[in-house]
Amino acid sequence: MAHKKKEQQASVGAPLYMATYGDMVTLVLCFFVLLFAMSSVDAEKFKKALISLKGSLGVLRGGTATESPLEPNPPIEAVTTDQISPGTSPQRVLDTQHVAYTIESYLRKENLEKSIQVTVNQRGVTVSISDQFLFDSGSAVLKNDGKRVLYKIAALVRNVVPAVAIEGHTDGVPLNGGIYRDNWGLSSARAGVVASYMESEGAFAPEKLQAVGYSSYRPVVPNDTPEHRALNRRVDLVFLSQYPK
């Protein structure tokens, strides 16, 4: 009788399958903890990676962007002039998504998408304006329509961009007469005129502005057809994501 009682006492407790069940529950818990840890993405690193990807893909004028339409972000804090004085870097980096959306909304409202293109890349936000919209052929005198658009764009972004690189571009056709010796002179003059207007009428702080002419040596498409040459004749307003060091 004593032997049977010992066997009955030994059998009291959790069934053997509970050990396997407990191990399985523990593994499932570890799996979901791992999924949660992987889902915690650094927002700033993700944003930088997204901008880098957009810059590598690029967007050609006249084409269709592969990205989804930009959604408006909450208003961003302005970068004051003393924060971007020469030799220093602003504490706040440009919100390129917000700036691009703001400018594109204005262009759509004015039906200017064909004359002015907006792209986002590693440098910041580039606004490419056709030379025909800004200048007469071979001239560096701003047209009234060009002045109006430059003034409006400046009003939209002047308080939030750390710096602006204004870049003049021409096609590969040599100049035939005029006051400019070659395309170097024409592209540089146009960039300088736009920079001067952005300061005097657009109220941009002069230390935010830089102007350079690239002649025909930075085309977006080959200079092989009249349509391609028209795309290459442009002035780019590059709203830099950070003040250049």
C-alpha positions in Angstrom: 0.0 0.0 0.0 2.8 2.4 0.8 4.4 1.8 -2.6 1.1 2.7 -4.4 0.7 5.9 -2.4 4.2 7.0 -3.3 3.4 6.5 -7.1 0.2 8.5 -6.8 2.0 11.3 -5.0 4.7 11.3 -7.7 2.1 11.7 -10.5 0.6 14.8 -8.9 1.6 18.1 -10.8 1.4 19.7 -14.3 1.1 17.3 -17.3 4.2 16.7 -19.3 2.8 18.6 -22.4 2.8 21.8 -20.4 6.6 22.1 -20.6 6.4 22.1 -24.4 3.5 24.6 -24.3 5.4 26.9 -22.0 8.4 26.9 -24.3 6.2 27.7 -27.3 4.6 30.6 -25.5 7.9 32.0 -24.5 9.2 31.8 -28.1 6.1 33.5 -29.5 6.6 36.3 -26.9 10.2 36.7 -27.9 9.2 36.9 -31.6 6.7 39.7 -31.0 9.2 41.6 -28.9 11.7 41.4 -31.8 9.1 42.6 -34.3 8.4 45.6 -32.0 12.1 46.5 -31.7 12.5 46.3 -35.5 9.5 48.6 -36.1 11.0 51.4 -34.0 12.7 53.3 -36.9 14.7 56.5 -36.3 12.5 59.1 -38.1 15.4 61.4 -38.9 17.6 58.6 -40.4 14.6 57.4 -42.4 14.0 60.9 -43.8 17.6 61.3 -44.8 17.5 57.9 -46.5 14.4 58.9 -48.4 15.9 62.2 -49.6 19.0 60.4 -50.7 16.9 57.9 -52.7 15.0 60.7 -54.4 18.2 62.4 -55.4 19.6 59.2 -56.9 16.5 58.5 -58.9 16.1 62.0 -60.2 13.1 63.5 -62.0 13.4 64.6 -65.7 11.4 67.6 -66.8 8.3 66.6 -68.7 8.3 63.2 -67.1 6.3 61.7 -64.3 7.6 61.4 -60.7 7.5 58.0 -59.2 6.9 59.3 -55.7 3.5 59.9 -54.1 2.3 63.5 -53.9 3.7 65.5 -51.0 1.4 66.1 -48.1 1.5 69.4 -46.2 3.4 69.3 -42.9 2.9 71.6 -39.9 4.5 75.0 -40.2 8.2 75.0 -39.5 10.1 77.3 -37.4 11.9 80.1 -39.2 15.7 80.3 -39.4 16.7 83.8 -38.4 19.5 85.8 -40.1 21.8 85.6 -37.1 21.6 81.8 -37.2 22.9 81.7 -40.7 25.6 84.3 -40.6 28.8 83.4 -42.6 30.9 80.8 -40.9 28.1 79.3 -38.9 25.6 76.5 -39.5 21.9 76.9 -38.7 20.6 74.9 -35.8 17.5 73.8 -37.8 17.8 71.9 -41.1 15.4 72.8 -43.9 12.2 70.8 -44.1 12.5 70.0 -47.8 9.2 68.2 -48.0 7.3 71.2 -46.6 9.1 73.7 -48.8 8.6 71.6 -52.0 4.9 71.2 -51.3 4.4 74.9 -50.6 6.1 75.9 -53.9 4.3 73.2 -55.9 0.9 74.3 -54.6 1.5 77.8 -55.7 2.7 76.7 -59.2 -0.4 74.5 -59.6 -2.6 77.4 -58.7 -1.0 79.6 -61.3 -0.8 76.9 -64.0 3.0 77.2 -64.1 4.0 73.5 -63.9 5.3 73.5 -67.5 7.6 76.5 -67.1 8.8 75.8 -63.6 9.8 72.3 -62.2 10.4 71.4 -58.5 12.6 68.5 -57.4 14.0 67.3 -54.1 17.5 65.9 -53.8 20.4 65.7 -51.4 21.2 69.4 -51.7 17.7 70.5 -50.9 14.8 71.8 -53.1 15.6 72.8 -56.7 13.2 75.1 -58.5 14.1 75.1 -62.2 12.7 78.1 -64.2 12.8 78.1 -68.0 14.9 80.9 -69.5 12.0 81.9 -71.8 9.9 82.6 -68.7 12.5 84.9 -67.2 14.4 86.5 -70.1 14.3 87.3 -73.8 16.8 85.4 -76.0 20.4 86.5 -75.3 19.2 88.9 -72.6 19.7 89.1 -68.8 16.9 91.6 -68.2 14.1 90.0 -66.2 10.6 89.9 -67.7 7.7 91.1 -65.6 6.2 87.7 -65.3 9.5 86.3 -64.1 9.7 89.1 -61.5 6.2 88.3 -60.2 7.0 84.6 -59.8 10.4 85.2 -58.1 8.8 87.7 -55.7 6.1 85.2 -54.8 8.5 82.3 -54.3 10.8 84.5 -52.2 7.8 85.5 -50.0 6.9 81.8 -49.4 10.3 80.6 -48.3 12.7 83.4 -47.4 12.2 83.0 -43.6 12.7 79.2 -43.6 15.6 78.5 -46.0 19.2 78.6 -44.7 20.7 79.6 -48.1 19.9 79.8 -51.8 22.3 78.8 -54.7 21.2 80.6 -57.9 22.6 78.8 -60.9 22.4 80.0 -64.5 22.5 77.5 -67.4 22.5 77.7 -71.2 22.4 75.3 -74.1 25.4 74.4 -76.2 24.7 76.8 -79.1 27.4 79.6 -79.3 26.2 83.2 -78.9 25.8 85.2 -82.1 26.4 88.8 -81.2 25.1 90.7 -78.2 26.9 92.1 -75.2 28.0 88.8 -73.8 31.0 87.2 -75.2 29.9 83.6 -74.7 27.5 81.4 -72.7 29.7 81.7 -69.6 29.0 85.4 -69.5 25.3 85.0 -70.2 24.7 82.3 -67.6 26.6 84.2 -65.0 24.8 87.5 -65.7 21.4 85.8 -65.5 22.3 84.2 -62.2 23.5 87.5 -60.8 20.4 89.4 -61.9 18.1 86.9 -60.2 20.2 87.0 -57.0 20.1 90.8 -57.1 16.3 90.7 -57.5 15.9 88.2 -54.7 17.8 90.5 -52.4 16.3 93.9 -53.4 12.6 92.9 -54.1 12.4 89.4 -52.5 13.8 90.7 -49.2 16.3 87.8 -49.0 19.2 88.4 -46.6 22.3 88.8 -48.9 24.4 86.4 -46.8 21.9 83.7 -47.8 22.5 84.2 -51.5 25.1 82.8 -53.9 25.1 83.1 -57.7 27.1 81.1 -60.3 26.9 80.5 -64.1 27.6 77.1 -65.5 27.3 77.9 -69.2 26.2 74.7 -71.1 28.3 72.3 -69.0 25.6 71.0 -66.6 22.8 70.0 -68.9 19.8 67.9 -67.7 19.5 66.3 -71.1 21.8 66.1 -74.2 21.8 69.3 -76.4 20.8 67.3 -79.4 17.3 68.6 -80.3 15.6 72.0 -80.0 13.3 70.6 -77.3 16.3 69.4 -75.3 18.2 72.6 -75.7 15.1 74.5 -74.4 15.1 72.3 -71.2 18.8 73.1 -70.6 18.3 76.8 -70.8 17.2 77.6 -67.3 17.9 79.2 -64.0 17.9 76.9 -60.9 17.0 78.2 -57.5 18.5 75.6 -55.1 17.1 76.1 -51.6 19.9 74.4 -49.7 19.0 72.1 -46.8 21.9 73.5 -44.8 24.0 76.6 -44.8 27.1 75.8 -46.8 30.3 75.4 -44.7 
